[in-house]
Amino acid sequence: MSHPLRSQMVDLLAQAPSTATELARRLGVTSGTTSYHLRELEKAGLIIDLRDHGTGRDRVWFSPFAARNYGWSDLESMGATGGREYRHAWLDLRFRSAAEFQDRVARGEEPEEWRKGPVDVNAMMRMTSEELRVFTQEMQELMARWITRRDLVKGAESDTRVVDVQFRAFPVALAPQSASRDDGRDDVRGS
């Protein structure tokens, strides 16, 4: 699963069904290359063949993972090397997606109505592990309600677009122990 092309293919197939030929054109590779990787992704259970959507030899593929709900421990099960490579390829793809949108806005390529809603939010919050679990559960439930509003397979109404909603919540690395002050409080620099 660590091949970077595979994470791109899963991403595109989560947005809309596609054939190997269509994917090859979008990714700038041969249809033989995409066909090989599609079979591997199908074996891994990351994509499905929409048999009733194809015509003749053209198989139409789709990723039912419009929402990837990976817990960090789920990614550990992919193995140290393969899991790490897949995680990094996936995160790189997500960040590139956000950067490309920002570039399109800067170049004036996004219509005004699509520049009003997008947001890039980052917040550092202090939580217990239980609060983090509850917070992420609430965010996943909110996203699930919105995901089920429209069917990505059947196509879109003319005024809709696929929207990349990204959410990650994780504890930051533990800071080295701060020097203790005379009053018993930790010395927190910058506050």
Summary of the structure (lengths in Angstrom):
residues: 191
radius of gyration: 20.7
end to end distance: 43.9
largest distance: 78.4
contacts: 395
relative contact order: 0.11
helix: 47%
strand: 5%
